[in-house]
Amino acid sequence: MRTKASEGKRSRARSRKARRAVGKSGVPPAVVSVTFRHVEPTDAIRAYAERKLSHVAKYLKRACDVHLILTVDKYRQHGEVTVKSGHLAVTAQEETKDLYSVIDLLADKIGRQLRSHLGKIKAKKVRAPSAGEVLSATEETAVD
């Protein structure tokens, strides 16, 4: 016989998932702006860039601005992206023969840089010892 106090694993997992979803929904979306230089601006490229670069917001806790500059010089398609969020500014540059591949490469590069940055931040956080750990450490030193 189950009571309210002893929920099952599945119901606890569902409630935990719901709490996490509420926390994630508080992240504001990325504002993506696209600048075209020496190339005709098309809605298809703009929509593709916004779709690919809007995912960087999941790595950040604050609102972020993403500025993409696409340039065409003869046969070279060049792209530069800047992500700004609070004090953090991340930039990346790529150059290929296709604007769509430039956008793909830039999205991958920015994602790698932001994941690395998050890893460094998490590594710096030091967990304070709990009361039980402190007591057991004092007992071990007293026994020795």
C-alpha positions in Angstrom: 0.0 0.0 0.0 1.5 3.3 -1.1 0.9 6.6 0.6 1.5 10.1 -0.4 4.8 10.2 1.5 6.3 7.2 -0.4 6.1 8.2 -4.1 7.5 5.8 -6.7 10.6 6.4 -8.8 8.6 7.2 -11.9 6.5 9.9 -10.3 9.5 11.4 -8.6 11.3 11.4 -12.0 8.3 13.1 -13.6 8.2 15.8 -11.0 11.9 16.4 -11.2 11.7 16.7 -15.0 8.9 19.2 -14.7 10.9 21.3 -12.2 13.9 21.3 -14.6 11.7 22.3 -17.6 10.5 25.3 -15.6 14.0 26.4 -14.9 15.1 26.0 -18.5 12.1 28.0 -19.8 13.5 31.1 -18.0 16.4 31.4 -20.3 15.7 34.2 -22.8 16.2 33.4 -26.5 19.2 34.6 -28.4 18.8 37.7 -30.6 20.4 36.9 -33.9 21.3 39.7 -36.3 22.7 39.0 -39.8 24.8 41.5 -41.8 25.5 40.9 -45.5 28.5 42.5 -47.2 28.9 42.5 -50.9 26.2 39.9 -51.3 22.4 40.2 -51.9 20.5 39.5 -48.6 18.2 36.6 -49.0 15.5 35.4 -46.5 16.6 31.8 -46.9 20.2 32.5 -45.7 18.9 34.8 -42.9 16.4 32.2 -41.7 19.1 29.4 -41.9 21.5 31.5 -39.9 18.9 32.3 -37.2 17.9 28.7 -36.9 21.5 27.4 -36.5 22.8 30.2 -34.2 19.7 30.5 -31.9 20.8 27.3 -30.1 23.7 29.0 -28.4 21.3 30.4 -25.8 21.1 27.0 -24.1 24.7 27.3 -23.0 24.2 30.7 -21.4 22.1 31.8 -18.4 21.7 35.4 -19.5 20.3 36.9 -22.6 22.7 36.9 -25.5 23.2 38.8 -28.7 24.6 37.0 -31.7 25.9 39.1 -34.6 26.8 37.3 -37.9 28.6 39.1 -40.7 28.6 37.3 -44.1 31.0 38.6 -46.7 31.6 37.5 -50.3 34.9 38.4 -52.1 35.0 36.9 -55.6 35.0 33.2 -54.8 35.6 33.4 -51.1 32.6 33.3 -48.7 33.7 34.6 -45.3 31.8 34.6 -42.1 32.4 36.1 -38.7 30.2 35.7 -35.6 30.2 37.4 -32.2 28.3 36.2 -29.2 27.9 38.7 -26.3 26.3 37.8 -23.0 27.0 39.9 -20.0 30.8 40.1 -19.6 31.4 37.2 -22.0 32.3 37.8 -25.6 33.1 34.9 -27.9 34.1 35.3 -31.6 34.8 33.0 -34.5 35.7 33.3 -38.2 35.4 30.8 -41.1 36.0 30.9 -44.8 34.8 28.4 -47.4 33.2 28.3 -50.9 29.6 28.1 -49.6 27.7 30.4 -47.3 25.6 27.6 -45.8 28.8 25.7 -44.8 30.2 28.8 -43.3 27.2 29.2 -41.1 27.4 25.5 -40.1 31.1 25.7 -39.2 30.6 28.9 -37.2 27.7 27.4 -35.2 29.9 24.3 -34.4 32.9 26.5 -33.4 30.9 28.8 -31.2 29.2 25.8 -29.5 32.6 24.3 -28.8 33.9 27.5 -27.3 30.9 28.0 -25.1 31.0 24.4 -23.9 34.6 24.8 -23.0 33.8 28.0 -21.2 31.1 26.3 -19.2 33.4 23.5 -18.3 36.0 26.0 -16.9 33.3 27.7 -14.8 32.1 24.4 -13.4 35.6 23.3 -12.6 36.2 26.5 -10.6 33.3 25.9 -8.3 34.5 24.2 -5.1 32.0 22.2 -3.1 32.0 22.9 0.6 32.3 19.8 2.8 29.1 18.6 4.5 28.8 18.5 8.3 29.1 14.7 8.2 32.4 14.9 6.2 33.8 17.5 8.6 32.9 15.3 11.7 34.3 12.1 10.1 37.5 14.0 9.3 37.9 15.2 12.8 37.3 11.7 14.2 40.0 10.3 11.9 42.5 12.8 13.0 41.6 12.2 16.7 42.1 8.4 16.3 45.5 8.8 14.7 
